[in-house]
Structure formats: structure tokens, C-alpha cells
Amino acid sequence: MWGGRAALAEPVDLELILAIDCSYSVNRLEFRQQVSGMAQALRSPEVITAIQSGPIGSIAITVVQWSNVRLEAVAIPWTKVSSRADALALADQIDSMPRISELGATAISSVISFSQVLFETSPYQGDRQVLDISGDGRNNTGENILIARDQAVMRGTIINGLAITNDHRTLDFYYRDWVIGGPGAFVVKAQDYGDYARAIQRKLLKEIQYIPVVQLGDPIEQLAFMTKQKKPIIIP
């Protein structure tokens, strides 16, 4: 976790960045399926109960749209969610948010680096900082993805993935080996964009309910744990 956080940052159980793929491979229908699926997940009683069941009973969420290098953008700023009303209001915001770009390649490494600035400048302080990346392709532009991932993990970020495998049937394995990182990191597989709503709800539940198997204070130890453990889990 970065050291320059504001001393008056409000405590929450989790800081969560939801990063939505809006590169050129994602058509307008597929983008809407991501957006509506995410909103639907936040409206589910199971997710709302999970949010309220943590030690503090609240989480902070921001939504990012990403594609090419320097085409990352905050679509919805950091928002605290601690009640059903909060969750429903955020879901409505997500449901109505416009697409920021329809251009660009797939720069997963860039959205990982972009997320680090968002965590450092967040007005909230979570026990965990999780970057949740949804995408339908491999990193094909920008910096080396392993360098970006490992630097983020060393700063305390947990990176989870939602691999949409309609165009690349083994994308879940790519996400497992190249994208995700940190203690307890995992990938959820969506067969296609029509399966996204189911997959994102399952993913959010696992992220919000996460109980660490090991507590590691040193970010370097976190990276060592990530690289020595068995292959991270892929959830169908």
C-alpha cells in the first residue's frame, strides 16, 4: 500500500476499482452488457449483504473505463457504499454512464499502472485495495504487463480478473499467468458477454467476502507469496 495516503482518509473494508474494457474489440452491445451486468450485481441482495457484513460495514468503489495507453478514464469517482440505498444509487449511476471511448487497443498494463494513482489519491483507506479487471483480450500495447503487475502487487494491490472468453477461449489461463497477482488473487471466467452478469456477481461476492489466508505486512513478502504459491484459482 502506498505511503502517501491522506491521514484523514475514511476507513472502509475494501477499496475496489472496477475496470471495464472499452477497447475497439468491444462493440456497443457488449459494452452495455458489461454495464448492465455490473449494475445488476450491485443490486443483488447477496452483494449488498456482503458489503454490510464486513468489520466496518462499508466499501469504496470507483469505475474505470480502459482501452489503449492513456485512454483510461474514471467513469464514476470513488463512492462509499454502506447501505442498500447506496448500492442501488451506484447501480443506477453505472447503468446510465456513457461510453467514454470506442477506440484503442488492449493495454491491460496501463490500466494496472493507472489504478495505482487512484489508490494513492483515494479519500478512503481500505484494509484491502483490489483492482478488478474485465476484458476480452490479451495485453497488446503499452508497457510490459509482468512489470506493471509485479510493481502493483509490491505496493499492496490485489489484482483479480474477469476473462471474457468468446474470442479467446484460453483467455482465463492468460489472465491467471500474466494479469492477476497478490494474496488470494483469482480469475472468474465468462463464456461470453451474455454470461457477464453471472460472472461479475460471483466475482464481487468473492472479493467483498474475502478472508485472507495469510497476513503479510511487507509488500515484498506479498510478491514472494504470489510467485511461490500454487497456480491462482480460475472460477468458471
C-alpha positions in Angstrom: 0.0 0.0 0.0 1.4 3.4 -1.0 2.7 5.5 1.8 1.4 8.9 0.7 -2.3 8.4 1.8 -4.2 11.2 3.4 -4.1 11.0 7.2 -7.8 11.8 7.3 -8.9 9.1 4.8 -12.1 7.5 5.8 -11.7 3.8 6.8 -13.6 1.2 4.8 -13.3 -2.6 4.5 -12.3 -2.6 0.8 -11.2 -0.1 -1.9 -12.4 -1.6 -5.2 -11.6 -0.4 -8.7 -14.0 -1.9 -11.3 -12.2 -1.6 -14.7 -14.3 -2.2 -17.8 -12.8 -3.0 -21.2 -14.0 -0.5 -23.8 -11.3 -1.2 -26.5 -12.2 -1.5 -30.2 -12.9 -5.2 -29.8 -15.9 -4.5 -27.6 -19.0 -3.5 -29.6 -21.8 -1.3 -28.3 -24.0 -4.2 -27.2 -21.1 -5.9 -25.4 -20.2 -2.7 -23.6 -23.9 -2.4 -22.4 -23.9 -6.0 -21.3 -20.9 -5.2 -19.1 -22.5 -2.1 -17.7 -25.9 -3.6 -17.1 -24.4 -6.8 -15.6 -22.3 -4.8 -13.1 -25.3 -2.7 -12.1 -27.4 -5.9 -11.7 -24.8 -7.4 -9.5 -24.7 -4.3 -7.2 -28.5 -4.5 -6.8 -28.4 -8.2 -5.7 -29.3 -8.8 -2.1 -26.3 -11.1 -1.8 -23.8 -8.5 -2.7 -25.5 -5.8 -0.5 -25.4 -8.2 2.4 -21.8 -9.0 1.8 -20.9 -5.3 1.8 -22.6 -4.8 5.1 -21.1 -7.9 6.7 -17.5 -6.6 6.9 -15.9 -5.3 10.2 -16.7 -1.7 9.2 -19.7 -2.4 7.0 -18.8 -0.3 4.0 -16.6 -0.4 0.9 -15.5 2.2 -1.6 -15.9 1.7 -5.4 -14.7 3.6 -8.4 -15.4 2.6 -12.0 -12.8 3.0 -14.7 -13.1 2.5 -18.5 -9.9 1.5 -20.2 -8.6 0.6 -23.7 -5.3 1.9 -25.1 -2.4 3.6 -23.4 -3.5 6.9 -21.9 -7.1 6.1 -22.8 -8.0 5.2 -19.2 -10.7 7.3 -17.6 -12.6 7.5 -14.4 -16.3 7.0 -15.3 -17.6 7.1 -11.7 -15.4 8.6 -8.9 -14.8 6.9 -5.5 -18.1 6.2 -3.9 -18.8 4.9 -0.4 -21.3 2.0 -0.3 -22.6 1.0 3.1 -26.4 0.5 2.7 -28.9 -0.8 0.2 -29.7 2.7 -0.8 -26.0 3.4 -1.6 -25.7 0.3 -3.6 -28.8 1.0 -5.6 -27.8 4.6 -6.3 -24.4 3.4 -7.5 -26.0 0.8 -9.7 -28.2 3.5 -11.3 -25.1 5.6 -12.0 -23.3 2.7 -13.6 -26.4 1.8 -15.7 -26.6 5.3 -17.1 -22.9 6.0 -17.6 -21.9 6.8 -21.2 -19.1 5.0 -23.0 -16.0 7.3 -22.9 -14.1 5.8 -25.9 -14.7 3.2 -28.6 -11.1 3.4 -29.8 -7.8 1.8 -28.8 -6.0 -1.5 -28.4 -5.9 -3.6 -25.2 -3.4 -2.0 -22.7 -4.0 -4.1 -19.5 -0.6 -3.0 -18.2 -1.6 0.7 -18.5 -4.8 0.3 -16.5 -2.8 -1.5 -13.8 -0.5 1.4 -13.6 -3.4 3.9 -13.8 -5.0 2.2 -10.8 -2.1 2.9 -8.6 -2.6 6.6 -8.8 -6.3 6.1 -8.0 -5.5 4.1 -4.9 -2.9 6.7 -3.7 -5.4 9.6 -4.1 -8.4 7.8 -2.8 -10.3 9.6 0.0 -10.8 6.2 1.6 -8.4 3.8 3.4 -9.3 0.1 3.0 -7.9 -3.0 4.6 -7.6 -4.2 1.0 -7.1 -2.5 -2.3 -8.4 -4.6 -5.2 -8.3 -3.9 -8.9 -11.0 -5.9 -10.7 -10.1 -6.0 -14.5 -12.7 -7.2 -17.0 -11.5 -7.8 -20.6 -11.8 -9.9 -23.7 -8.2 -9.9 -25.0 -4.5 -10.0 -24.2 -2.3 -7.1 -23.5 -1.1 -5.9 -26.9 0.3 -2.5 -26.3 1.9 -0.4 -23.6 4.5 -1.4 -21.0 5.4 -5.0 -20.1 2.5 -6.5 -18.3 4.5 -8.5 -15.8 6.5 -5.4 -14.7 3.2 -3.5 -14.2 1.6 -6.3 -12.3 4.5 -7.0 -10.0 5.0 -3.3 -9.2 1.3 -3.0 -8.3 1.5 -6.1 -6.1 4.6 -4.8 -4.3 2.6 -1.7 -3.5 -0.1 -3.8 -1.9 -2.7 -4.1 -4.7 -4.6 -7.4 -5.3 -5.4 -7.8 -9.0 -8.3 -10.0 -9.9 -9.6 -10.8 -13.4 -12.8 -11.4 -15.2 -11.8 -13.1 -18.5 -14.5 -12.9 -21.3 -13.6 -15.8 -23.5 -15.8 -15.5 -26.5 -13.0 -14.5 -28.8 -10.0 -16.1 -27.0 -11.1 -19.4 -25.4 -8.0 -19.7 -23.2 -8.0 -16.1 -22.0 -8.7 -17.2 -18.5 -5.3 -19.0 -18.4 -3.6 -15.9 -19.8 -5.2 -13.8 -17.0 -4.1 -16.4 -14.5 -0.5 -16.4 -15.6 0.0 -12.8 -16.7 -2.5 -10.4 -15.2 -3.7 -11.3 -11.7 -1.5 -11.1 -8.6 -1.4 -10.7 -4.8 -2.6 -12.9 -2.0 -5.8 -14.7 -2.9 -5.9 -13.4 -6.4 -8.3 -15.2 -8.8 -9.9 -15.2 -12.2 -13.6 -15.6 -13.0 -14.4 -16.9 -16.5 -17.3 -15.6 -18.5 -18.1 -17.7 -21.6 -19.2 -14.6 -23.5 -20.7 -11.1 -22.8 -24.1 -12.7 -22.2 -22.5 -14.6 -19.3 -21.0 -11.4 -17.8 -23.8 -10.6 -15.3 -23.5 -14.0 -13.7 -19.7 -13.8 -13.6 -19.4 -10.3 -12.2 -21.8 -11.1 -9.4 -19.9 -14.2 -8.4 -16.7 -12.2 -8.6 -17.9 -9.3 -6.5 -19.2 -11.7 -3.8 -15.8 -13.4 -3.6 -13.9 -10.1 -3.5 -16.1 -8.5 -0.9 -16.3 -11.6 1.4 -12.5 -12.3 1.1 -10.9 -13.7 4.2 -7.1 -13.6 3.9 -5.4 -16.9 4.4 -2.2 -15.2 5.4 -1.5 -11.7 6.7 1.6 -10.3 5.1 2.8 -6.8 6.2 5.8 -6.5 3.8 4.8 -5.9 0.1 7.9 -7.8 -1.0 6.7 -10.8 1.0 3.4 -10.4 -0.7 5.1 -10.7 -4.1 7.1 -13.7 -2.9 3.9 -15.3 -1.7 2.2 -14.7 -5.0 5.1 -16.2 -7.0 5.6 -19.2 -4.8 2.0 -20.3 -4.2 0.2 -22.8 -6.5 -1.5 -21.5 -9.6 -4.2 -19.0 -8.6 -7.7 -20.3 -9.0 -9.9 -19.9 -12.1 -13.6 -19.9 -11.2 -16.0 -20.9 -14.0 
